[in-house]
Amino acid sequence: MSGTMNNQQPKTEVLPESSPETKSRIWEIDAIRGFLILCVIASHTLFYVSGVMGRFTLPDIVQFVMQHGGMLFVVLSGLSATLGSRSFRRGILVFAFGMVLTVGSIAAVALRMMNNTMIIRFGVLHLLGFAMMIYPLLKELPDRVLLPLGLLIVVVGLWFQLKPVLVSAKFLFPLGLRYAGFTSGDYFPILPHLGWFSLGIVLGRLLYREKSTRLPRVNTANPVLRFFCWCGRNSLYIFILHLPLVGGIMMLL
């Protein structure tokens, strides 16, 4: 998130925020988040283009972002949680936006604008909203507990991905336990991603104990940095708007 480089202990938020509270922020967190959200948009656009053009090999960097960009975003959100406030309330807002995308994807399927495999059942906004809502509990855990707990959640979740566990109870898919035929256009199960969020919390405590920028000598007036910071502050809205915009343009093409 963008901000001034002073000694006033700037704040940052877990997800995109453009409220008046953002007077003083840690600029490099905004900039990194902005860079990641632009990478997500680029990867989604190229993914749609590959579908329109048929045989089209995505560049290696795009494939890397599609595979690991989400994890980096979740880690960054956990880090930012240590610097923000009112995490529970913001978590409700982010989760609500996730449900808007779920309803919108269901409506798009009903209108035959896309197939039902693209319904967003538990995407990144659902996951981040959930994680932000339980952050008040996680922040009470010391690093010596939270670090191994986060690693355990990651390992168990990755195991579920490598060796899918099929269950009959359909309501368990948010945990990473899928039922036969389960699909989701965007899928960020609690296992392993709550682990990445927890590791981000530990990282935030380590790097930003003083709640101030680690790069005070950088010129944040640079227009490129300012653009990345702006994208980072508004990443929630950029993420939500780019889905129908990019998808709609590709459908027209």
N, C-alpha and C positions, 0 to 999 in steps of 0.2 A: 504494500500500500504506500501511496506517496506521502510525503511529509517533509517537514523542515528538518534541517540538520542542526538542532540545537541541543542543549542539555536539559530539556524540559521533560524527559521521559515520555515520548510520544506513544500513542496507542495504535493498535492495529486490530482488524477484525477477521473473523474466520472466513467469511465469504464476502463477496462484493458488497460494498456499502457506499452510499453517497450521501449520508446524512450530515447535518451540520456538525456532528461530533467529530468529524474527520479533520479538525483543524491542524492537528499535530500528529504525524504518523511516521512509521518506520518505512522509508521510501523503498528500500530494496525488496521488502516483502511484497509490496504492491507491484513492483516491476517484474519480479519473478512470476507472480500470479498472472499478470498481464501477458507475459511471454507464453506461459502455459496455455492460457485460454485461446490465444491466437494460433498456437500449434494445434489445439483441438479443432478449431474451426477449419484450419487448412487440411488436417487429416480427414475430417468429415467430408469436406468438399471434394477432395481427391478420391475418397471412397465412393461418393455418389458419381463422380465423373467416370470412374472405372466401371461402374455398373451401367452407365449410359453408353460408354464406348466399347463395352465388351472386353476383349482381351487387353488388359492394361495393367502393367506391373507397377505397384506403388513404390516410390523411392524408399530406400532403407530408413532414412530419417523419419519418414511418415509412418512406416511400420513400427519403428521404435516408439514413437509418440503414442500410436494407437495401443500398443501393448503395455507401455509403462507410464505414459503421461498421467493416467488416472491415479496411479499409485503415488506419483510425485505430488499431485494436487492434494490428495488426502493427507499426506505427510505435512505439507505446507499448511493445511487447514488445522491440523493438530498443533503445530507450532504457533499459529496465529491465535489459537484459543487461549494460550497462556498470556496473551497481551491484551485481550479484549475484555469486555464485560457483558452482562446480560446474555450469556450464552444460551440459556434455556429458551428465552423468548425468541432469539434469532433462529434457534433450531426449529422452533415451531413454524416460523415463516418459511425457512428453506424447505422443510418437509412439505409444507402446503404447496409450494411451487412445484415440488416433485409430483404431488398428486394431480396438479393441473396438467402436467405433461402426460401423466398416465391417462387421465380422462381425454385429453386431446388426441393421444395416439389411438385410443379405443374408438373415438369419433371418426378419425381418419380411416380406420379399418372398416367401420360401418359404412362410410361413404365410398369405399373401394378405392381410396387414394393410396393405400399401401396394404401389404398382406399382414396377417395377424402375428407373424413372427417378430414384427417391429413394435409391438405393444411394449411400452416401458413399464415393467411391473415393479422393479426395485432398482432404480438407477442411482447415479451419483448424488443427486439432490436428496433422494430418500435417505441414503447412507449418511451424508454429511449432516442432514437435519437430525437424524437419530443420534449421531455421535455428539453433536453440539448439545442436544438435550440431556445426555447423560454425562457431559463434561463436568458438571458440578460434583458428581460422584468420583470421577476419575482424578480430579485435581486434588482430592484428599489423600490419594495414594502416594507414598514416597517413591522416589526413583528406583530404589532397590526392589520395590514390588512391581511398579508399573512397567519397568524395562523387561523383566522376564515374562510378565503377563502379556505384554504386547508381542513379544517374540513367539510365545506359545500360540496366541491367536493367529498370527501370520502362518506359522508352520501347519497348524490344523487346517486353516482355510486353504492353503496351497495343496495340502494332501487331498482335500475334497475336490479341488480342481483337477488334479492329476488322476485321482481315483474316484470319479463321481459316485456319490452315495444317493441312490434312488429310494425315495420313501413314498408311502401311500398318502401321508398327511400333506395335503397341498399347501397348507398355510406355513410350512417351514422353509419355503424358498428364500425368505429374507436372510436366513442364517447361512445359506449356501447348500442346503439339503433340497435337491430338486426332485420333482416327480417325473414320471415317464412322459415325454412329449413337452416338457417345460421349455419355453423360449422367452426371451426378453430382449427388446431392442437395445436396451442399455442395462447392464447388470453389474451392480456393485454390492455383493452380499456382505453381511456383517463380518463373516469369516471369509477372507483374512483382513478386510479393510479396516475394521475397528482396531486391529493390531497396528496397522500403519499409522492410524490416527493417534494411537497411544504413544508410539515411538516418536511421532511429531511433537507430542507434549513434552516428552523427555528432552528432545532436541531444543525446543523453545526455552525450557528452563536452563539448559546449559549455555546456549548462545546469547539469550536476551534476558539474562538475570536482571540487568539494569534497565531493561525496557527502553533502550535507546539504540540508534543505528550503529551498525558495526563498520560502516563505511562513511564516516563524516566528511572526508576530503573530496568526495565525488561531487561534481557539479550537477545538481539535480535540475538545473534550468535547461539542460540539454534537451532539445525537442524530442529526440528519440526516447530518452528516459521518461520524459513527461507523458508521452503517448502510451508507453508501456504501463506507467503508473496509473494513468486514467483507465486503461483497460482492466487493470487489476482491481481498482476501486469499484468498477461496475461489472465485474465478471459474471455475477449471477444473471443480470439482465441480458448481457451479451450472449451468454450461453442459451438462455431460454429463447431469445429472438432469432438466433442464428439457425435453430433447427427447422422452423417452418419456412424461413427465408431461403436458406440454401436448398432444402428439400423441395420447396415449391418451384424454384428456378430450374432445378434439375428435372422435375416432372414436366415442366413446360418444354424443356429441350428434348 
